[in-house]
Amino acid sequence: MKDTIFRFARRVPILGSSRFFIASAVYMTPRKLINCIRAETARILGVVNPKARPYILTLDTTNICNLKCRYCPTGVRQNSGRDKRFMSKEFVANRVLPALGDYVLIAYLFSWGEPLLNREIVDIVRLLHDRGIFTCISTNLSFDRIEGTLEQLCDAGLDLLLASVDGVNQETYST
C-alpha cells in the first residue's frame, strides 16, 4: 500500500513536495487516497463542481497578530471586514472534523494571524493529529509564552513548524 502511495505522490505535482510526501506516507488512508485522486483528476480536467472533498485545509485559527509588519493587512491594522477572533476547538471538533475529517490530509493552521496567540491552538492540533491529519503552523515566534507552547505543540503531534522571519536585518525586523 505504501509503495502505491509513494508512486502516486511522486506523479502528482502538488503531492510531489516534501510536505505532501511525508503526509501521504504517515497519514494516508484508502479513503483519503481515493479522495486525493478524485480531487486531482477533477483539477486536471477542469471540473467545475468536483465530487471530491478538499484534502488540503487552511484554518485561520486567528486573525490577530502581535506584530505590525508594513506589508501585511493584519499587521498594519487595515480593516479586513472580519471581527478580531480566535477559532475555538469546539468549532474544529463539531463542525470541521465531522464534515471533512475523513478526507483531509493536511491542515495549515495559519493565514492572516499569529496562530500561537490562540490559547486553544494546542488542543486544535491534538484534535487534528488524533484524526490522522498532518498539521502545519507558521509563526513569528515573537510572544511571551513561546517556550511552553512549543513543547505542548510537539506533544500534541504538530508535524511542521515554520518560522516566519521577514526582516532583512535586525533593525527592519524590530520595526
MIDRENVEX-608153 format. One record per residue: x, y, z of N, C-alpha, C, O in turn; residue in one letter. Coordinates in steps of 0.1 Angstrom, whole numbers, plus 2048, in hexadecimal, padded with zeros to 3 digits. Example, Ala and Ser with C-alpha at 12.3 -4.5 7.8 and 13.67 -1.06 7.14 Angstrom:
+-----+-----+-----+-----+-----+-----+-----+-----+-----+-----+-----+-----+-----+
!  nu !  nv !  nw ! cau ! cav ! caw !  cu !  cv !  cw !  ou !  ov !  ow ! res !
+-----+-----+-----+-----+-----+-----+-----+-----+-----+-----+-----+-----+-----+
! 884 ! 7C7 ! 84E ! 87B ! 7D3 ! 84E ! 884 ! 7DF ! 84E ! 88E ! 7DF ! 855 !   a !
! 880 ! 7EA ! 847 ! 889 ! 7F5 ! 847 ! 881 ! 800 ! 84F ! 886 ! 80B ! 850 !   s !
+-----+-----+-----+-----+-----+-----+-----+-----+-----+-----+-----+-----+-----+
END
This chain:
+-----+-----+-----+-----+-----+-----+-----+-----+-----+-----+-----+-----+-----+
!  nu !  nv !  nw ! cau ! cav ! caw !  cu !  cv !  cw !  ou !  ov !  ow ! res !
+-----+-----+-----+-----+-----+-----+-----+-----+-----+-----+-----+-----+-----+
! 808 ! 7F4 ! 800 ! 800 ! 800 ! 800 ! 809 ! 80D ! 800 ! 806 ! 816 ! 7F8 !   m !
! 813 ! 80D ! 809 ! 81B ! 819 ! 80A ! 823 ! 81B ! 7FD ! 825 ! 827 ! 7F9 !   k !
! 827 ! 810 ! 7F6 ! 82E ! 812 ! 7E9 ! 825 ! 819 ! 7DF ! 829 ! 821 ! 7D7 !   d !
! 818 ! 815 ! 7DF ! 80F ! 81B ! 7D6 ! 80D ! 829 ! 7D9 ! 80C ! 832 ! 7CF !   t !
! 80C ! 82D ! 7E5 ! 80B ! 83B ! 7E9 ! 817 ! 843 ! 7E5 ! 815 ! 84E ! 7DF !   i !
! 823 ! 83E ! 7E7 ! 82F ! 845 ! 7E3 ! 82F ! 847 ! 7D4 ! 832 ! 852 ! 7CF !   f !
! 82C ! 83D ! 7CC ! 82C ! 83E ! 7BD ! 821 ! 849 ! 7B9 ! 824 ! 851 ! 7B0 !   r !
! 816 ! 849 ! 7BF ! 80B ! 852 ! 7BC ! 810 ! 860 ! 7C0 ! 80E ! 86A ! 7B8 !   f !
! 815 ! 862 ! 7CC ! 819 ! 86F ! 7D0 ! 824 ! 875 ! 7C8 ! 824 ! 882 ! 7C6 !   a !
! 82D ! 86D ! 7C3 ! 838 ! 873 ! 7BA ! 833 ! 878 ! 7AD ! 839 ! 881 ! 7A7 !   r !
! 828 ! 872 ! 7A8 ! 823 ! 876 ! 79B ! 81A ! 882 ! 79B ! 819 ! 889 ! 791 !   r !
! 813 ! 885 ! 7A6 ! 80A ! 890 ! 7A7 ! 813 ! 89C ! 7AB ! 818 ! 89C ! 7B6 !   v !
! 813 ! 8A7 ! 7A3 ! 81C ! 8B2 ! 7A7 ! 81B ! 8B7 ! 7B5 ! 825 ! 8B9 ! 7BC !   p !
! 80F ! 8BA ! 7B9 ! 80D ! 8C0 ! 7C6 ! 810 ! 8B6 ! 7D1 ! 815 ! 8BA ! 7DC !   i !
! 80F ! 8A9 ! 7CF ! 812 ! 89F ! 7D9 ! 821 ! 89C ! 7D9 ! 826 ! 895 ! 7E2 !   l !
! 828 ! 8A0 ! 7CF ! 836 ! 89D ! 7CE ! 83F ! 8A5 ! 7D8 ! 84B ! 8A1 ! 7DA !   g !
! 83A ! 8AF ! 7DE ! 842 ! 8B7 ! 7E7 ! 844 ! 8AF ! 7F4 ! 83C ! 8A6 ! 7F7 !   s !
! 84E ! 8B2 ! 7FC ! 851 ! 8AA ! 807 ! 846 ! 8AA ! 812 ! 844 ! 89F ! 818 !   s !
! 83F ! 8B5 ! 814 ! 834 ! 8B5 ! 81E ! 829 ! 8AB ! 81A ! 825 ! 8A3 ! 823 !   r !
! 825 ! 8AB ! 80D ! 81B ! 8A1 ! 809 ! 820 ! 893 ! 809 ! 819 ! 88A ! 80C !   f !
! 82C ! 891 ! 806 ! 832 ! 884 ! 806 ! 832 ! 87E ! 814 ! 82F ! 873 ! 816 !   f !
! 837 ! 886 ! 81D ! 837 ! 882 ! 82B ! 829 ! 87F ! 830 ! 826 ! 875 ! 837 !   i !
! 820 ! 889 ! 82E ! 812 ! 887 ! 832 ! 80C ! 87A ! 82C ! 805 ! 873 ! 833 !   a !
! 80F ! 878 ! 81F ! 80A ! 86C ! 818 ! 80F ! 85F ! 81F ! 808 ! 856 ! 821 !   s !
! 81C ! 85F ! 822 ! 822 ! 853 ! 827 ! 81D ! 850 ! 835 ! 81C ! 845 ! 839 !   a !
! 81A ! 85B ! 83D ! 816 ! 859 ! 84B ! 807 ! 858 ! 84D ! 802 ! 850 ! 855 !   v !
! 800 ! 860 ! 846 ! 7F2 ! 862 ! 849 ! 7E8 ! 85D ! 83F ! 7DC ! 85E ! 840 !   y !
! 7ED ! 858 ! 834 ! 7E4 ! 854 ! 829 ! 7DC ! 847 ! 82D ! 7E1 ! 83E ! 833 !   m !
! 7CF ! 848 ! 829 ! 7C6 ! 83D ! 82B ! 7C0 ! 83A ! 81D ! 7C1 ! 842 ! 814 !   t !
! 7BA ! 82E ! 81B ! 7B4 ! 82C ! 80E ! 7A9 ! 836 ! 80B ! 7A9 ! 83B ! 7FF !   p !
! 7A1 ! 83B ! 814 ! 797 ! 845 ! 811 ! 79E ! 852 ! 80D ! 799 ! 859 ! 804 !   r !
! 7A9 ! 856 ! 814 ! 7B0 ! 863 ! 811 ! 7B6 ! 861 ! 803 ! 7B6 ! 86B ! 7FB !   k !
! 7BC ! 856 ! 800 ! 7C2 ! 854 ! 7F3 ! 7B8 ! 855 ! 7E8 ! 7BB ! 85C ! 7DE !   l !
! 7AD ! 84E ! 7E9 ! 7A2 ! 84F ! 7DF ! 79E ! 85E ! 7DD ! 79C ! 862 ! 7D2 !   i !
! 79C ! 865 ! 7E8 ! 798 ! 873 ! 7E8 ! 7A2 ! 87B ! 7E1 ! 79F ! 884 ! 7D9 !   n !
! 7AF ! 879 ! 7E4 ! 7BA ! 881 ! 7DD ! 7BA ! 87E ! 7CE ! 7BC ! 887 ! 7C6 !   c !
! 7B8 ! 872 ! 7CA ! 7B8 ! 86E ! 7BC ! 7AC ! 875 ! 7B5 ! 7AE ! 87B ! 7AB !   i !
! 7A1 ! 875 ! 7BC ! 795 ! 87B ! 7B6 ! 797 ! 88A ! 7B5 ! 794 ! 890 ! 7AA !   r !
! 79D ! 890 ! 7BF ! 79F ! 89F ! 7BF ! 7A9 ! 8A3 ! 7B5 ! 7A7 ! 8AD ! 7AD !   a !
! 7B4 ! 89C ! 7B4 ! 7BE ! 89F ! 7AA ! 7BA ! 89D ! 79C ! 7BD ! 8A4 ! 792 !   e !
! 7B2 ! 892 ! 79A ! 7AD ! 88F ! 78C ! 7A3 ! 89A ! 788 ! 7A4 ! 89F ! 77D !   t !
! 79B ! 89F ! 791 ! 791 ! 8A9 ! 78F ! 799 ! 8B6 ! 78C ! 795 ! 8BE ! 783 !   a !
! 7A3 ! 8B9 ! 793 ! 7AB ! 8C5 ! 791 ! 7B2 ! 8C5 ! 783 ! 7B1 ! 8CF ! 77C !   r !
! 7B8 ! 8BA ! 780 ! 7BE ! 8B8 ! 773 ! 7B4 ! 8B9 ! 767 ! 7B8 ! 8BF ! 75D !   i !
! 7A8 ! 8B4 ! 769 ! 79E ! 8B4 ! 75E ! 796 ! 8C1 ! 75E ! 78E ! 8C4 ! 755 !   l !
! 798 ! 8CA ! 768 ! 791 ! 8D6 ! 769 ! 783 ! 8D5 ! 76D ! 77A ! 8DD ! 769 !   g !
! 77F ! 8CB ! 775 ! 772 ! 8C9 ! 779 ! 76D ! 8D4 ! 782 ! 774 ! 8D8 ! 78C !   v !
! 762 ! 8DA ! 77F ! 75D ! 8E6 ! 786 ! 757 ! 8E2 ! 794 ! 759 ! 8E9 ! 79E !   v !
! 750 ! 8D7 ! 795 ! 74A ! 8D2 ! 7A1 ! 74F ! 8C4 ! 7A4 ! 748 ! 8BB ! 7A2 !   n !
! 75B ! 8C3 ! 7AA ! 761 ! 8B6 ! 7AD ! 759 ! 8AF ! 7B8 ! 753 ! 8B5 ! 7C0 !   p !
! 759 ! 8A2 ! 7B7 ! 753 ! 899 ! 7C1 ! 75C ! 897 ! 7CD ! 757 ! 894 ! 7D8 !   k !
! 769 ! 89A ! 7CC ! 772 ! 898 ! 7D7 ! 771 ! 8A2 ! 7E1 ! 76C ! 8AD ! 7DF !   a !
! 775 ! 89F ! 7ED ! 775 ! 8A9 ! 7F8 ! 784 ! 8AE ! 7F8 ! 78D ! 8A8 ! 7F3 !   r !
! 785 ! 8BA ! 7FF ! 793 ! 8BF ! 800 ! 79C ! 8B6 ! 808 ! 798 ! 8B0 ! 811 !   p !
! 7A8 ! 8B5 ! 803 ! 7B2 ! 8AD ! 80B ! 7BD ! 8B5 ! 811 ! 7C6 ! 8B1 ! 818 !   y !
! 7BD ! 8C2 ! 80E ! 7C5 ! 8CC ! 814 ! 7BC ! 8D7 ! 81A ! 7B3 ! 8DC ! 814 !   i !
! 7BF ! 8D9 ! 827 ! 7B6 ! 8E2 ! 82E ! 7BE ! 8EE ! 834 ! 7C9 ! 8EB ! 83A !   l !
! 7BA ! 8FA ! 832 ! 7C0 ! 905 ! 839 ! 7B6 ! 90B ! 843 ! 7AB ! 90F ! 840 !   t !
! 7BA ! 90A ! 850 ! 7B1 ! 90F ! 85B ! 7B8 ! 91B ! 861 ! 7C3 ! 91A ! 866 !   l !
! 7B2 ! 926 ! 85F ! 7B8 ! 933 ! 864 ! 7B4 ! 933 ! 873 ! 7A9 ! 938 ! 877 !   d !
! 7BC ! 92E ! 87C ! 7B9 ! 92C ! 88A ! 7B8 ! 939 ! 891 ! 7B2 ! 93A ! 89D !   t !
! 7BD ! 944 ! 88B ! 7BA ! 951 ! 890 ! 7BE ! 95B ! 885 ! 7C5 ! 958 ! 87C !   t !
! 7B8 ! 967 ! 886 ! 7BB ! 972 ! 87D ! 7C1 ! 97D ! 885 ! 7C0 ! 989 ! 881 !   n !
! 7C8 ! 97A ! 890 ! 7CF ! 983 ! 899 ! 7DD ! 981 ! 898 ! 7E2 ! 975 ! 898 !   i !
! 7E5 ! 98B ! 898 ! 7F4 ! 98A ! 898 ! 7FA ! 994 ! 8A2 ! 7F5 ! 99F ! 8A4 !   c !
! 805 ! 990 ! 8A8 ! 80C ! 998 ! 8B1 ! 816 ! 9A1 ! 8AB ! 81C ! 9AA ! 8B2 !   n !
! 819 ! 99F ! 89E ! 823 ! 9A8 ! 897 ! 81B ! 9B2 ! 88E ! 80F ! 9B1 ! 88C !   l !
! 823 ! 9BB ! 889 ! 81D ! 9C6 ! 880 ! 825 ! 9C7 ! 873 ! 82A ! 9D1 ! 86F !   k !
! 826 ! 9BB ! 86C ! 82D ! 9BB ! 860 ! 827 ! 9C4 ! 855 ! 81B ! 9C4 ! 854 !   c !
! 82F ! 9CD ! 84F ! 82A ! 9D7 ! 846 ! 822 ! 9D2 ! 83A ! 819 ! 9D8 ! 835 !   r !
! 826 ! 9C6 ! 835 ! 820 ! 9C1 ! 829 ! 814 ! 9B8 ! 82C ! 80C ! 9B4 ! 822 !   y !
! 811 ! 9B5 ! 838 ! 806 ! 9AC ! 83C ! 7F9 ! 9B4 ! 840 ! 7FA ! 9BC ! 849 !   c !
! 7EE ! 9B0 ! 83A ! 7E1 ! 9B7 ! 83E ! 7DE ! 9B5 ! 84D ! 7D9 ! 9BE ! 853 !   p !
! 7E1 ! 9AA ! 852 ! 7DF ! 9A7 ! 861 ! 7E9 ! 9B0 ! 869 ! 7E5 ! 9B6 ! 872 !   t !
! 7F5 ! 9B0 ! 864 ! 7FF ! 9B8 ! 86C ! 7FD ! 9C7 ! 86C ! 800 ! 9CD ! 876 !   g !
! 7F9 ! 9CC ! 861 ! 7F7 ! 9DB ! 860 ! 7E9 ! 9DE ! 865 ! 7E4 ! 9EA ! 864 !   v !
! 7E1 ! 9D4 ! 869 ! 7D4 ! 9D6 ! 86F ! 7CA ! 9DC ! 865 ! 7C1 ! 9E3 ! 869 !   r !
! 7CB ! 9D8 ! 859 ! 7C1 ! 9DC ! 84F ! 7B4 ! 9D3 ! 852 ! 7B5 ! 9C8 ! 857 !   q !
! 7A9 ! 9D9 ! 84F ! 79C ! 9D2 ! 852 ! 79B ! 9C7 ! 848 ! 799 ! 9CA ! 83C !   n !
! 79B ! 9BB ! 84D ! 799 ! 9AF ! 844 ! 78B ! 9AC ! 842 ! 787 ! 9A3 ! 83A !   s !
! 782 ! 9B3 ! 849 ! 774 ! 9B0 ! 848 ! 770 ! 9A5 ! 852 ! 764 ! 9A1 ! 852 !   g !
! 779 ! 99F ! 859 ! 776 ! 995 ! 863 ! 778 ! 99A ! 871 ! 781 ! 9A2 ! 874 !   r !
! 770 ! 995 ! 87A ! 773 ! 998 ! 888 ! 780 ! 991 ! 88D ! 783 ! 986 ! 888 !   d !
! 787 ! 997 ! 896 ! 793 ! 991 ! 89C ! 78E ! 985 ! 8A5 ! 787 ! 987 ! 8AF !   k !
! 792 ! 979 ! 8A1 ! 78D ! 96D ! 8A8 ! 798 ! 962 ! 8A8 ! 7A2 ! 962 ! 8A1 !   r !
! 795 ! 958 ! 8B0 ! 79C ! 94B ! 8B1 ! 793 ! 940 ! 8AD ! 787 ! 940 ! 8B1 !   f !
! 798 ! 936 ! 8A6 ! 790 ! 92A ! 8A3 ! 791 ! 922 ! 8AF ! 79B ! 920 ! 8B6 !   m !
! 785 ! 91B ! 8B2 ! 785 ! 913 ! 8BE ! 787 ! 904 ! 8BB ! 784 ! 900 ! 8B0 !   s !
! 78B ! 8FD ! 8C5 ! 78D ! 8EF ! 8C3 ! 77F ! 8E8 ! 8C1 ! 77E ! 8DE ! 8BA !   k !
! 775 ! 8EE ! 8C6 ! 767 ! 8E8 ! 8C5 ! 763 ! 8EA ! 8B6 ! 75C ! 8E1 ! 8B1 !   e !
! 766 ! 8F5 ! 8B0 ! 763 ! 8F6 ! 8A1 ! 76A ! 8EC ! 899 ! 764 ! 8E6 ! 890 !   f !
! 777 ! 8E9 ! 89C ! 77E ! 8DF ! 895 ! 778 ! 8D1 ! 897 ! 776 ! 8C9 ! 88E !   v !
! 775 ! 8CE ! 8A4 ! 770 ! 8C1 ! 8A8 ! 762 ! 8BF ! 8A3 ! 75F ! 8B3 ! 89E !   a !
! 759 ! 8C9 ! 8A3 ! 74B ! 8C7 ! 8A0 ! 747 ! 8CB ! 892 ! 73D ! 8C6 ! 88D !   n !
! 74F ! 8D3 ! 88B ! 74B ! 8D7 ! 87D ! 755 ! 8D2 ! 873 ! 751 ! 8CC ! 868 !   r !
! 762 ! 8D4 ! 875 ! 76C ! 8D1 ! 86B ! 76E ! 8C2 ! 86A ! 76D ! 8BC ! 85F !   v !
! 771 ! 8BB ! 875 ! 775 ! 8AD ! 874 ! 769 ! 8A4 ! 870 ! 76B ! 89B ! 868 !   l !
! 75D ! 8A7 ! 875 ! 752 ! 89E ! 870 ! 750 ! 89F ! 860 ! 74C ! 895 ! 85A !   p !
! 752 ! 8AB ! 85B ! 750 ! 8AD ! 84D ! 75C ! 8A8 ! 844 ! 759 ! 8A3 ! 839 !   a !
! 768 ! 8AA ! 849 ! 774 ! 8A8 ! 840 ! 77E ! 89F ! 846 ! 788 ! 89C ! 83F !   l !
! 77D ! 89B ! 852 ! 788 ! 894 ! 859 ! 78D ! 887 ! 852 ! 798 ! 884 ! 853 !   g !
! 784 ! 880 ! 84C ! 787 ! 874 ! 845 ! 78E ! 876 ! 838 ! 794 ! 86D ! 832 !   d !
! 78E ! 882 ! 833 ! 794 ! 885 ! 825 ! 7A0 ! 88E ! 825 ! 7A8 ! 88D ! 81C !   y !
! 7A2 ! 896 ! 830 ! 7AD ! 8A0 ! 830 ! 7BA ! 899 ! 833 ! 7BB ! 891 ! 83D !   v !
! 7C4 ! 89C ! 82C ! 7D1 ! 896 ! 82E ! 7DA ! 8A0 ! 835 ! 7E2 ! 89C ! 83E !   l !
! 7D9 ! 8AD ! 832 ! 7E2 ! 8B7 ! 837 ! 7D9 ! 8C3 ! 83C ! 7D0 ! 8C8 ! 835 !   i !
! 7DC ! 8C8 ! 848 ! 7D5 ! 8D4 ! 84D ! 7E0 ! 8DF ! 850 ! 7E9 ! 8DD ! 858 !   a !
! 7DF ! 8EA ! 849 ! 7E7 ! 8F6 ! 84C ! 7DF ! 8FE ! 856 ! 7D4 ! 902 ! 853 !   y !
! 7E5 ! 901 ! 862 ! 7DE ! 908 ! 86D ! 7E3 ! 916 ! 86E ! 7E5 ! 91B ! 879 !   l !
! 7E4 ! 91D ! 862 ! 7E8 ! 92B ! 862 ! 7E3 ! 931 ! 855 ! 7E1 ! 92A ! 84B !   f !
! 7E2 ! 93E ! 855 ! 7E0 ! 946 ! 849 ! 7E3 ! 954 ! 84C ! 7EF ! 958 ! 849 !   s !
! 7DA ! 95C ! 851 ! 7DD ! 96A ! 853 ! 7DF ! 96E ! 862 ! 7DE ! 97A ! 865 !   w !
! 7E1 ! 964 ! 86A ! 7E3 ! 968 ! 878 ! 7EE ! 95F ! 87E ! 7F4 ! 957 ! 877 !   g !
! 7F2 ! 962 ! 88B ! 7FC ! 95A ! 892 ! 7F5 ! 94F ! 899 ! 7EF ! 951 ! 8A4 !   e !
! 7F6 ! 942 ! 894 ! 7EF ! 937 ! 89A ! 7F2 ! 934 ! 8A8 ! 7EA ! 92F ! 8B0 !   p !
! 7FE ! 937 ! 8AD ! 802 ! 934 ! 8BA ! 7FC ! 93D ! 8C5 ! 7FE ! 93B ! 8D1 !   l !
! 7F6 ! 948 ! 8C0 ! 7EE ! 951 ! 8C9 ! 7E1 ! 94A ! 8CE ! 7DB ! 94E ! 8D8 !   l !
! 7DC ! 941 ! 8C6 ! 7D0 ! 939 ! 8C9 ! 7D3 ! 930 ! 8D5 ! 7DB ! 926 ! 8D3 !   n !
! 7CD ! 932 ! 8E0 ! 7D0 ! 929 ! 8EC ! 7CB ! 91B ! 8EA ! 7CF ! 912 ! 8F2 !   r !
! 7C3 ! 918 ! 8E0 ! 7BE ! 90B ! 8DD ! 7C5 ! 904 ! 8D2 ! 7C1 ! 8F9 ! 8CE !   e !
! 7D0 ! 90A ! 8CD ! 7D7 ! 904 ! 8C2 ! 7DD ! 8F6 ! 8C4 ! 7DC ! 8EE ! 8BB !   i !
! 7E1 ! 8F4 ! 8D0 ! 7E7 ! 8E6 ! 8D4 ! 7DB ! 8DC ! 8D3 ! 7DD ! 8D1 ! 8CE !   v !
! 7D0 ! 8E0 ! 8D8 ! 7C4 ! 8D6 ! 8D8 ! 7C0 ! 8D4 ! 8C9 ! 7BB ! 8C9 ! 8C6 !   d !
! 7C0 ! 8DF ! 8C1 ! 7BC ! 8DD ! 8B3 ! 7C6 ! 8D4 ! 8AC ! 7C2 ! 8CB ! 8A4 !   i !
! 7D3 ! 8D6 ! 8AE ! 7DD ! 8CD ! 8A8 ! 7DA ! 8BE ! 8AD ! 7DB ! 8B5 ! 8A4 !   v !
! 7D8 ! 8BC ! 8B9 ! 7D5 ! 8AF ! 8BF ! 7C9 ! 8A9 ! 8B8 ! 7C9 ! 89D ! 8B4 !   r !
! 7BE ! 8B0 ! 8B7 ! 7B2 ! 8AB ! 8B0 ! 7B5 ! 8A6 ! 8A2 ! 7B1 ! 89C ! 89E !   l !
! 7BC ! 8AF ! 89A ! 7C0 ! 8AB ! 88C ! 7C9 ! 89F ! 88C ! 7C7 ! 896 ! 884 !   l !
! 7D3 ! 8A0 ! 894 ! 7DD ! 895 ! 894 ! 7D6 ! 887 ! 898 ! 7D9 ! 87D ! 891 !   h !
! 7CD ! 888 ! 8A2 ! 7C6 ! 87B ! 8A6 ! 7BD ! 876 ! 89B ! 7BA ! 86A ! 89A !   d !
! 7B9 ! 87F ! 892 ! 7B1 ! 87B ! 886 ! 7B9 ! 877 ! 87A ! 7B4 ! 874 ! 870 !   r !
! 7C6 ! 877 ! 87C ! 7CF ! 873 ! 871 ! 7D1 ! 87D ! 866 ! 7D1 ! 87A ! 85A !   g !
! 7D3 ! 88A ! 86A ! 7D5 ! 895 ! 861 ! 7E3 ! 89B ! 864 ! 7E6 ! 89F ! 870 !   i !
! 7EB ! 89D ! 85A ! 7F8 ! 8A4 ! 85B ! 7F5 ! 8B2 ! 85E ! 7ED ! 8B9 ! 857 !   f !
! 7FC ! 8B8 ! 868 ! 7FA ! 8C6 ! 86C ! 806 ! 8CE ! 86A ! 811 ! 8CA ! 86D !   t !
! 804 ! 8DA ! 866 ! 80F ! 8E4 ! 863 ! 80B ! 8F2 ! 869 ! 800 ! 8F6 ! 867 !   c !
! 814 ! 8F8 ! 870 ! 812 ! 905 ! 875 ! 81E ! 90E ! 870 ! 829 ! 90A ! 871 !   i !
! 81B ! 91A ! 86C ! 825 ! 924 ! 86A ! 824 ! 92F ! 874 ! 819 ! 935 ! 876 !   s !
! 82F ! 933 ! 87B ! 82E ! 93C ! 886 ! 83A ! 946 ! 885 ! 844 ! 943 ! 880 !   t !
! 838 ! 951 ! 88C ! 843 ! 95B ! 88C ! 84B ! 959 ! 899 ! 855 ! 960 ! 89B !   n !
! 847 ! 950 ! 8A2 ! 84F ! 94C ! 8AE ! 851 ! 958 ! 8B7 ! 85B ! 959 ! 8BE !   l !
! 849 ! 962 ! 8B7 ! 84B ! 96F ! 8BE ! 840 ! 972 ! 8C8 ! 839 ! 97C ! 8C7 !   s !
! 83F ! 969 ! 8D2 ! 836 ! 96D ! 8DD ! 83B ! 966 ! 8EA ! 844 ! 95D ! 8EA !   f !
! 836 ! 96A ! 8F5 ! 83B ! 966 ! 902 ! 83B ! 957 ! 906 ! 845 ! 952 ! 90B !   d !
! 831 ! 950 ! 903 ! 830 ! 942 ! 908 ! 834 ! 938 ! 8FE ! 82E ! 92D ! 8FD !   r !
! 83E ! 93B ! 8F5 ! 842 ! 933 ! 8EA ! 847 ! 925 ! 8EE ! 843 ! 91B ! 8E8 !   i !
! 850 ! 925 ! 8F8 ! 857 ! 918 ! 8FB ! 84D ! 90D ! 8FF ! 84D ! 902 ! 8F9 !   e !
! 845 ! 910 ! 909 ! 83B ! 906 ! 90D ! 831 ! 902 ! 902 ! 82E ! 8F6 ! 901 !   g !
! 82E ! 90B ! 8FA ! 824 ! 908 ! 8EF ! 82B ! 8FF ! 8E5 ! 824 ! 8F6 ! 8E0 !   t !
! 837 ! 902 ! 8E1 ! 83E ! 8F9 ! 8D8 ! 83F ! 8EB ! 8DC ! 83D ! 8E1 ! 8D5 !   l !
! 842 ! 8E9 ! 8E9 ! 843 ! 8DB ! 8EF ! 835 ! 8D5 ! 8EE ! 834 ! 8C9 ! 8EB !   e !
! 82B ! 8DC ! 8F2 ! 81E ! 8D6 ! 8F1 ! 819 ! 8D3 ! 8E3 ! 813 ! 8C9 ! 8E1 !   q !
! 81D ! 8DB ! 8DA ! 81A ! 8D8 ! 8CC ! 820 ! 8CB ! 8C7 ! 81A ! 8C3 ! 8C0 !   l !
! 82D ! 8CA ! 8CB ! 834 ! 8BD ! 8C7 ! 82D ! 8B1 ! 8CD ! 82B ! 8A7 ! 8C7 !   c !
! 829 ! 8B2 ! 8DA ! 822 ! 8A7 ! 8E1 ! 815 ! 8A5 ! 8DB ! 810 ! 899 ! 8DB !   d !
! 80E ! 8AF ! 8D5 ! 801 ! 8AD ! 8CF ! 802 ! 8A7 ! 8C1 ! 7F8 ! 8A2 ! 8BC !   a !
! 80E ! 8A6 ! 8BB ! 810 ! 8A0 ! 8AF ! 812 ! 8A9 ! 8A3 ! 810 ! 8A5 ! 897 !   g !
! 815 ! 8B5 ! 8A5 ! 818 ! 8BF ! 89A ! 823 ! 8B9 ! 891 ! 82D ! 8B4 ! 895 !   l !
! 820 ! 8B9 ! 884 ! 829 ! 8B3 ! 87A ! 833 ! 8BC ! 875 ! 83F ! 8B8 ! 872 !   d !
! 82F ! 8C9 ! 873 ! 839 ! 8D2 ! 86C ! 837 ! 8E0 ! 872 ! 82B ! 8E5 ! 873 !   l !
! 842 ! 8E6 ! 877 ! 841 ! 8F4 ! 87C ! 84A ! 8FC ! 873 ! 856 ! 8FA ! 872 !   l !
! 844 ! 907 ! 86D ! 84C ! 910 ! 864 ! 84E ! 91D ! 86C ! 845 ! 922 ! 872 !   l !
! 85A ! 922 ! 86C ! 85D ! 92F ! 873 ! 85D ! 93A ! 868 ! 865 ! 939 ! 85F !   a !
! 855 ! 944 ! 86A ! 854 ! 94F ! 861 ! 85C ! 95A ! 866 ! 858 ! 961 ! 86F !   s !
! 868 ! 95C ! 860 ! 871 ! 967 ! 863 ! 872 ! 970 ! 857 ! 879 ! 96D ! 84E !   v !
! 86A ! 97B ! 857 ! 869 ! 983 ! 84A ! 872 ! 98F ! 849 ! 872 ! 995 ! 83F !   d !
! 879 ! 992 ! 854 ! 882 ! 99E ! 853 ! 88F ! 99A ! 84C ! 894 ! 98F ! 84E !   g !
! 895 ! 9A3 ! 844 ! 8A2 ! 9A0 ! 83E ! 8AE ! 9A2 ! 848 ! 8B9 ! 99D ! 845 !   v !
! 8AB ! 9AA ! 852 ! 8B6 ! 9AC ! 85C ! 8AF ! 9AF ! 86A ! 8A2 ! 9B0 ! 86A !   n !
! 8B6 ! 9B0 ! 875 ! 8B0 ! 9B1 ! 882 ! 8A8 ! 9BE ! 883 ! 89D ! 9BE ! 889 !   q !
! 8AD ! 9C9 ! 87D ! 8A6 ! 9D6 ! 87D ! 898 ! 9D5 ! 877 ! 88E ! 9D9 ! 87D !   e !
! 898 ! 9CF ! 86B ! 88B ! 9CD ! 864 ! 882 ! 9C4 ! 86C ! 876 ! 9C7 ! 86D !   t !
! 887 ! 9B9 ! 871 ! 87F ! 9AF ! 878 ! 879 ! 9B5 ! 885 ! 86E ! 9B3 ! 888 !   y !
! 881 ! 9BD ! 88B ! 87D ! 9C4 ! 898 ! 871 ! 9CE ! 895 ! 868 ! 9CF ! 89D !   s !
! 872 ! 9D5 ! 889 ! 868 ! 9DE ! 886 ! 85B ! 9D7 ! 884 ! 850 ! 9DD ! 881 !   t !
+-----+-----+-----+-----+-----+-----+-----+-----+-----+-----+-----+-----+-----+
END
